[in-house]
Amino acid sequence: MNRRTVLMSLSAMAAFGMVCGFNPADANARPLQLRLGHPMAPGNNVTVGYEKFAELVAKKSNKQIEIKIFGNCQIGSDRVTTEAAQAGTLDMSSSSSPNLASFHQDYMALDLPYVTSPKNQKKLYAALDNGELGKYYDKVAEGIGLVPIMYSEYGYRNFVTAKKPIKEVSDLKGLKIRTTDSPVEVAVAKALGMNPAPVAWGETYTALQQGTVDAEGNTFSLLNDAKHSEVLKYATNSEHNYSMHVLLMNKKKWDSLTDEQRKIIREAAHEALEWQRGVTAELEKKAWDAFKAKGIQITMFTDAQKAELYKATQPVRDEFAKKLPAELLKLIADTQK
């Protein structure tokens, strides 16, 4: 074929490809790779949510966007990976809401004791996903060089111990408890008469095993997935704190994406969230069953004991109400009506 015939053939192929939604240039395009670091154990509700997110992104982008997941503290704790995301050496980091307090104090509002309840959980999510509360935290994240992508359901934290039974609220007194660096979590421990000891998540199992700490507060699901149930003996359903895992992306990286790439990521995140929140209750129940099977004694606090915990932690809510914006606290309180 002469040169003119070849050019005409290529033009025809390109036109056909565009009609069918295929650009020949895409055949040789390298997929966009985004690295996501998180601390959660394999099989955990947060972990499987990010796996679903990665799957959906690949499907929606025709494998032109690849989310590479590094979980279970492979590249560091929440704090380490979030610092890396801020610096741009990591694309995405997932951090628990308590650990985000190290980056901006307004995240502490989400972790105040008993700030939300299971019956109003969907309202809180709606406000974060599509409401004014979400817009508020968009600005907070932007101020620290990050963009929120997903507010994954983590769950309600319960007090657990390696040695001492907890039958009454007073049994918490004197326990040396592992906490994050969150000022709220530390304040709650002190309000209940415990001795807070900030320990990195990846070191907590060993700290419990060696007696460096006596107790911790976390979801049964994560504790079981991370095999802490091997060294725990007693547990309660205190549900004293609700946590989320927030997926955040480096803002400069986000801004560098095309409109289509951002749309794909947003749609995948929305669908993954609906799926993740839907399976969390089932995974938590499995963890409760696993606790019982391993002989861990679970004390079910009565309504009166829950009220005692609420009253004992009131000074924490009062203290942080003075430090946090009234607008933010109202946005959260409105979700509980």
Wavefront OBJ file of the C-alpha trace (Angstrom):
o trace
v 0.000 0.000 0.000
v 1.194 3.546 -0.691
v 1.597 6.132 2.050
v -1.770 7.771 1.333
v -3.607 4.424 1.595
v -1.890 3.605 4.903
v -2.834 6.972 6.405
v -6.422 6.566 5.270
v -6.568 3.084 6.825
v -5.171 4.326 10.143
v -7.629 7.203 10.167
v -10.490 4.812 9.565
v -9.303 2.549 12.383
v -9.045 5.492 14.773
v -12.523 6.707 13.841
v -13.938 3.191 14.359
v -12.194 2.928 17.732
v -13.566 6.260 18.940
v -17.089 5.267 17.927
v -16.677 2.053 19.940
v -15.226 3.922 22.903
v -11.637 2.741 22.336
v -8.723 5.057 21.696
v -5.817 3.225 19.983
v -3.397 5.295 22.049
v -4.802 3.661 25.196
v -3.476 0.284 24.117
v 0.051 1.377 24.919
v -0.806 3.625 27.879
v 0.698 2.659 31.200
v -1.884 2.238 33.977
v -1.904 4.900 36.665
v -0.681 3.276 39.871
v -1.768 4.659 43.233
v -0.249 3.241 46.423
v -2.479 2.914 49.489
v -1.049 2.206 52.939
v -3.118 1.154 55.953
v -2.541 -0.658 59.285
v -5.535 -2.994 59.393
v -5.221 -6.779 59.553
v -6.141 -9.159 56.703
v -9.865 -9.925 56.599
v -10.802 -6.891 58.686
v -13.835 -4.857 57.629
v -11.652 -1.879 56.681
v -9.233 -4.107 54.777
v -11.907 -5.841 52.693
v -13.470 -2.453 51.963
v -10.249 -1.210 50.401
v -9.896 -4.424 48.453
v -13.399 -3.846 47.053
v -12.451 -0.221 46.280
v -9.365 -1.341 44.331
v -11.433 -3.933 42.448
v -14.055 -1.354 41.456
v -11.459 1.216 40.381
v -9.804 -1.360 38.127
v -13.151 -2.362 36.627
v -14.424 1.163 36.040
v -11.134 2.326 34.516
v -10.717 -0.756 32.320
v -7.574 -1.509 34.374
v -6.096 1.903 33.557
v -5.996 2.816 37.267
v -4.432 0.364 39.697
v -4.672 0.714 43.473
v -1.741 -1.099 45.088
v -2.616 -1.886 48.706
v -0.056 -2.192 51.489
v -1.984 -3.245 54.600
v -1.244 -4.640 58.046
v 1.396 -1.956 58.793
v 3.590 -3.178 55.908
v 4.857 0.352 55.359
v 4.080 1.764 58.778
v 1.351 2.806 61.196
v -1.500 5.212 60.371
v 0.644 8.117 61.483
v 3.627 7.080 59.363
v 1.581 6.507 56.209
v -0.436 9.710 56.672
v 2.761 11.722 57.058
v 3.993 10.064 53.849
v 0.749 10.974 52.073
v 1.141 14.563 53.249
v 4.682 14.643 51.897
v 3.653 13.042 48.608
v 5.877 9.982 48.994
v 2.704 7.876 49.288
v -0.485 8.476 47.317
v -3.087 7.345 49.861
v -3.169 6.635 53.570
v -5.903 5.252 55.777
v -5.901 6.493 59.344
v -8.213 5.857 62.269
v -9.995 8.998 63.373
v -8.184 9.038 66.773
v -4.787 9.047 65.068
v -5.851 11.899 62.794
v -5.970 14.126 65.877
v -2.182 14.373 65.495
v -2.726 16.123 62.160
v -5.630 18.426 63.023
v -7.469 18.838 66.302
v -10.898 18.984 64.651
v -10.767 15.223 64.096
v -11.019 14.850 67.881
v -14.699 15.774 67.631
v -15.453 12.431 65.967
v -13.872 10.543 68.861
v -15.541 12.099 71.858
v -16.983 9.348 74.083
v -20.541 8.404 73.163
v -20.702 11.175 70.538
v -22.767 8.854 68.350
v -24.891 5.756 68.802
v -25.712 2.755 66.597
v -29.294 3.922 66.036
v -28.069 7.204 64.522
v -25.070 5.839 62.648
v -26.609 6.157 59.184
v -27.354 9.830 59.820
v -23.714 10.461 60.696
v -22.573 8.709 57.519
v -25.024 10.686 55.375
v -23.695 13.926 56.836
v -20.104 12.897 56.114
v -20.736 11.458 52.655
v -23.064 14.105 51.247
v -23.734 16.770 53.869
v -22.289 19.836 55.525
v -20.212 17.755 57.950
v -18.364 16.216 55.009
v -17.781 19.647 53.465
v -16.396 20.854 56.792
v -13.873 18.010 56.916
v -13.002 18.526 53.239
v -11.667 21.946 54.238
v -9.866 20.532 57.273
v -8.124 17.904 55.143
v -7.266 20.398 52.425
v -5.576 22.541 55.052
v -3.159 19.702 55.796
v -2.540 18.817 52.150
v -4.978 15.898 51.876
v -8.291 14.981 50.229
v -10.838 12.644 51.918
v -11.846 9.722 49.702
v -13.724 7.337 52.027
v -15.003 7.298 55.610
v -14.865 3.545 56.186
v -16.809 1.975 59.006
v -14.411 0.838 61.712
v -16.787 0.273 64.587
v -17.361 0.697 68.299
v -14.419 0.195 70.607
v -14.822 -2.022 73.648
v -12.518 -2.407 76.648
v -10.631 -5.710 76.814
v -7.991 -7.014 79.216
v -5.321 -9.688 79.331
v -5.651 -10.559 83.037
v -8.249 -8.693 85.074
v -12.005 -9.394 84.760
v -14.249 -6.363 84.177
v -17.586 -6.905 85.851
v -18.226 -3.342 86.988
v -17.221 0.093 85.666
v -15.048 0.461 88.767
v -12.965 -2.543 87.618
v -11.428 -0.306 84.951
v -9.630 1.729 87.603
v -5.911 1.130 87.843
v -5.594 -0.663 84.506
v -2.655 0.336 82.352
v -4.344 0.726 78.990
v -2.896 1.038 75.529
v -4.139 4.151 73.736
v -3.308 5.998 70.544
v -1.804 9.487 70.765
v -5.318 10.947 70.587
v -5.799 13.482 73.416
v -9.441 12.372 73.633
v -8.571 8.715 74.096
v -6.001 9.595 76.749
v -8.524 11.828 78.540
v -11.180 9.085 78.526
v -8.739 6.634 80.111
v -7.892 9.116 82.850
v -11.555 9.954 83.484
v -12.230 6.268 84.112
v -9.279 5.928 86.487
v -7.021 4.078 84.060
v -3.372 4.771 83.278
v -3.019 5.585 79.548
v 0.055 4.329 77.706
v 0.272 5.410 74.044
v 1.607 2.424 72.100
v 1.867 2.001 68.316
v -0.678 -0.455 66.952
v 1.973 -2.782 65.554
v 3.537 -3.105 69.021
v 0.340 -3.622 71.011
v 0.175 -7.429 70.768
v 3.660 -7.751 72.271
v 2.884 -5.117 74.913
v -0.128 -7.163 76.064
v 1.788 -10.419 75.902
v 4.671 -9.075 77.989
v 2.464 -7.216 80.461
v 3.647 -3.756 79.433
v -0.043 -2.878 79.241
v -3.035 -4.645 80.822
v -5.791 -3.550 78.501
v -6.842 -1.825 75.306
v -9.975 -0.554 73.627
v -10.864 -1.678 70.136
v -13.441 -3.424 67.983
v -13.718 -7.152 68.519
v -13.363 -7.582 64.769
v -9.943 -5.948 64.571
v -8.745 -7.577 67.794
v -9.635 -10.990 66.448
v -8.237 -10.364 62.948
v -4.970 -9.096 64.467
v -4.842 -12.196 66.723
v -4.951 -10.159 69.946
v -7.604 -12.647 71.031
v -4.714 -15.060 71.608
v -3.591 -13.033 74.644
v -6.881 -11.513 75.815
v -8.977 -13.076 78.590
v -11.783 -10.626 79.357
v -13.931 -8.137 77.433
v -16.891 -5.801 77.776
v -19.366 -4.210 75.385
v -18.565 -0.700 76.616
v -18.955 0.835 73.107
v -17.364 3.930 74.596
v -15.889 5.269 71.388
v -16.834 5.115 67.736
v -14.041 5.191 65.180
v -13.799 5.418 61.432
v -10.901 4.789 59.112
v -10.505 7.755 56.808
v -8.915 7.197 53.406
v -6.972 10.310 52.435
v -5.085 11.196 49.268
v -2.222 13.604 48.707
v -3.907 16.772 47.406
v -1.312 17.539 44.745
v -1.677 14.019 43.406
v -5.465 14.354 43.409
v -5.266 17.675 41.577
v -2.974 16.119 38.966
v -5.610 13.543 37.957
v -7.969 14.059 35.054
v -11.644 14.762 35.667
v -12.435 11.251 34.437
v -9.924 9.643 36.811
v -11.336 11.570 39.769
v -14.875 10.574 38.762
v -13.899 6.899 38.637
v -12.271 7.056 42.072
v -15.267 8.851 43.604
v -17.783 6.403 42.143
v -15.719 3.393 43.207
v -15.320 4.815 46.722
v -19.074 5.384 47.053
v -19.931 1.854 45.945
v -17.193 0.295 48.065
v -18.427 2.209 51.128
v -21.979 0.945 50.726
v -20.678 -2.603 50.425
v -18.181 -2.265 53.301
v -20.695 -0.819 55.717
v -23.089 -3.594 54.764
v -20.712 -6.429 55.731
v -19.302 -4.874 58.911
v -22.038 -6.110 61.276
v -21.606 -9.664 60.014
v -17.833 -9.544 60.487
v -18.226 -8.117 63.994
v -20.638 -10.932 64.923
v -18.127 -13.510 63.683
v -15.505 -11.899 65.912
v -17.822 -12.081 68.947
v -18.380 -15.765 68.224
v -14.620 -16.285 67.889
v -14.047 -14.560 71.254
v -16.505 -16.918 72.938
v -14.986 -19.951 71.220
v -11.565 -18.984 72.582
v -12.923 -18.704 76.118
v -12.778 -14.922 76.420
v -15.306 -13.849 79.034
v -17.513 -11.022 77.751
v -19.351 -8.893 80.308
v -22.480 -7.330 78.861
v -22.891 -4.001 80.613
v -26.427 -3.113 81.652
v -28.125 0.134 80.662
v -27.336 1.425 84.146
v -23.645 0.627 83.729
v -23.609 2.291 80.308
v -25.184 5.354 81.930
v -22.439 5.248 84.566
v -19.798 5.244 81.819
v -21.514 8.138 80.076
v -21.613 10.169 83.280
v -17.972 9.388 84.104
v -16.846 10.600 80.683
v -18.924 13.805 80.692
v -15.906 15.872 81.845
v -14.107 14.796 78.654
v -16.913 16.105 76.454
v -17.001 19.315 78.488
v -13.231 19.771 78.273
v -13.000 19.344 74.506
v -16.115 21.402 73.819
v -13.993 24.372 74.887
v -11.257 23.481 72.399
v -13.308 22.542 69.350
v -15.371 24.797 67.044
v -18.994 25.109 68.139
v -20.049 24.845 64.475
v -18.409 21.429 64.154
v -19.881 20.081 67.380
v -23.346 21.220 66.284
v -22.984 19.522 62.884
v -22.200 16.236 64.661
v -24.896 16.701 67.325
v -27.504 17.311 64.605
v -26.887 13.786 63.269
v -28.027 12.323 66.583
v -31.517 13.861 66.538
l 1 2 3 4 5 6 7 8 9 10 11 12 13 14 15 16 17 18 19 20 21 22 23 24 25 26 27 28 29 30 31 32 33 34 35 36 37 38 39 40 41 42 43 44 45 46 47 48 49 50 51 52 53 54 55 56 57 58 59 60 61 62 63 64 65 66 67 68 69 70 71 72 73 74 75 76 77 78 79 80 81 82 83 84 85 86 87 88 89 90 91 92 93 94 95 96 97 98 99 100 101 102 103 104 105 106 107 108 109 110 111 112 113 114 115 116 117 118 119 120 121 122 123 124 125 126 127 128 129 130 131 132 133 134 135 136 137 138 139 140 141 142 143 144 145 146 147 148 149 150 151 152 153 154 155 156 157 158 159 160 161 162 163 164 165 166 167 168 169 170 171 172 173 174 175 176 177 178 179 180 181 182 183 184 185 186 187 188 189 190 191 192 193 194 195 196 197 198 199 200 201 202 203 204 205 206 207 208 209 210 211 212 213 214 215 216 217 218 219 220 221 222 223 224 225 226 227 228 229 230 231 232 233 234 235 236 237 238 239 240 241 242 243 244 245 246 247 248 249 250 251 252 253 254 255 256 257 258 259 260 261 262 263 264 265 266 267 268 269 270 271 272 273 274 275 276 277 278 279 280 281 282 283 284 285 286 287 288 289 290 291 292 293 294 295 296 297 298 299 300 301 302 303 304 305 306 307 308 309 310 311 312 313 314 315 316 317 318 319 320 321 322 323 324 325 326 327 328 329 330 331 332 333 334 335 336 337
